[in-house]
């Protein structure tokens, strides 16, 4: 008893073959272009996103500066239910901005700090307390993560579009095949389906 082996022929759409259809060649080009555009788009999108993250972080850092603020009232311990990872609590502080105006807001300070204690806070030109600017390491991590996400999203979008084009081509091929079978079966008077 002979065992038939089914071997997979690689790159069959690119080889000359009497059974190869024009749509097979077009599909091969769609797949090839899809992968190339996905690769180039992922690299380009990742680099653009990483650069945007770095520029945004540098802009935030350039707009911010440290000032010494005075704690207005004692910082209270938030209790075990509200412990944060950096072990800081919110408390009211007051400071003088560079143009001499006194400002007040809430800032994150160590727990159990007494009123009148001094703490360093970040402020911008308008006197608002922004989040502390990213460190160099945090900036690099955000840029890498943003670049990877943007690159993956770009590649996914391109490959998804190529897949939709291939589905449309497959549907059209099946419709053509059904029409050809209809033409072949009709003269004999029977239907295959």
N, C-alpha and C positions, 0 to 999 in steps of 0.2 A: 504494500500500500504506500503510495507516494504522498508525502506531506508537502503541500504547497506553501511556499514561503512568500510572504508579501514584503517586498523591500521598498523602503521609502526613497523616492528619487528626489534629491535635493535640487533646489533651484530649477524645477521643471518649467516654470513659467518663462524662464529666460532662454531655454534651449529651443532649437528648431524642432518642431513636432507637428505632424499633420493634424493632430487633435487639439492643438493649442488654438484658442480663440483670441480674437483681438481684445476682448474684455479681460482675458487672463493677463495679457501684457500690461494693460492699463492698471489692473489691480496690483500687479507686481511693482509698477512705478509708484502707485499711491502708497503702498506699504513702505517702499524704500524712502520716498520723500517724507513720509510721515515720521519715520524713525530719525532721519537726518535733521528734519526741522525740530523734532522734539529734543534731540541732543543739543543743537545749536541754541534753540529757544530756552532750554533749561539753563545752560551756561550763561547766556546773556541775561535772562530774567533774574537768575540768582545773583549775578554781579551787580546789576542795577539795584536790586532790593537791598543787598548788603551795603552798597554805597549810600543809598538813601537813609538807612538806619544810622550809619556812621555820621553822615552830615547832620541829621536831626539831633543826635546825641551831642555832637560838637557845638551845634547852635545853642542847645539848651545849656551846655556848660559855659559858653561865652556870655550868655545872658544872665547867668547866676553868679552870685558871690556870697561868701560867708560873712555873717555879722554876729556880734555878741549880743545875745538877748538875755533879759532878766526874767526869771520865773515870777509870775504875779501871785500865785497861790501854790500851796504845797501840792506836789504830784502824788496822787493816791495810787495805791496798789490795786490793779484791776481785779485781782482775785484769780483763782485757778481757772475759772470758766473763760476768761478773756486774755490768757497769756498768749503773747505773740512770739514769733520766731526770733525777733531781734531784742526782746525783753525791754521794750520801750513803751511808755504810756503817753497819752495825749494830755497836755496841760497848757493853760494860758500863759503866753509870754509877751513881753514888750521890748521893743528895740527902737533905735533911732536910725533912720535911713540916711544915705549920704547927703541929701539936701536939708537935713536937720529936722524933718518931721518925725514925730513919735508915732509908731505903729504898734498895733496889738493883734494877735491872732493865736491860734493853737498850734503847738509844735510837739513833736515826739521827743520826750525827755526820759532819763532814767527814773524808775519808780522810787518813791520815798525821798525825792529831792525836795528840799525846803524852799519856801518862798524867798526871793532875793538871790537865789543861786544863779550863777551865770552858765549859759549853755550856748554852743555855737549852732546857728541855724542858717539855712540857705535862703536867700531872697533874690528877687529879680529887680529890674529897674523900676517897676511900678510899685514895689514894696510888698508884693504878694509872696507868700511862702510856697515855693514850688517843691516838688519832690527833690530829694538830693540827686544831683547829676550822676550819671553812670560812671563808674570807674573804667579804666582802660580794659580790664578783664571782662567786666559786664558788657561793655560796648562791643567787644570782640565776640562774646557769646551771643548777644542779640543779633549782631550782623550775620554770623554763621547760621544761626537758626532761621532768621528771616530769608537769607539767601537760599537755604535748603528748601524751605517751604515755598518760596516763589518759584524756584527751579522745578520742584516737583509739580506744582500747580500748572506751570506753563507746559511741561512735558505731558501731563495728564490731559490738558485741554487739546493739545495737538494730536496726541494718540487717540483720544476720544473722537475727535473730528474725523481722523482717518478711518477709524472703526465704523462710524456712521456712514461714510462714503462707501466703504466696503459692503456694509449691509444693504445699501441701496443698489449697488452693482449686483450683489447676489440675488436680491429680489427680482431685479430686471432679467437676470440670466434665467432664473427659474420660470418667469413668465414666458420668456422666449422659448424655453425648452418645452413648456406645456403647449404653447401654440404649435410648435413643430410636431409634437406627438399627435396633436389634434388633426393636423394636416395628413399625417401618415395613416392614422386609424380610420379616418372618414371614408376613403375610397373602398375599404373592405367591409364597411358597414358595422363595425363594432367599436366599442370604446374600451380603453384599458383601465380607466379609473372610475 
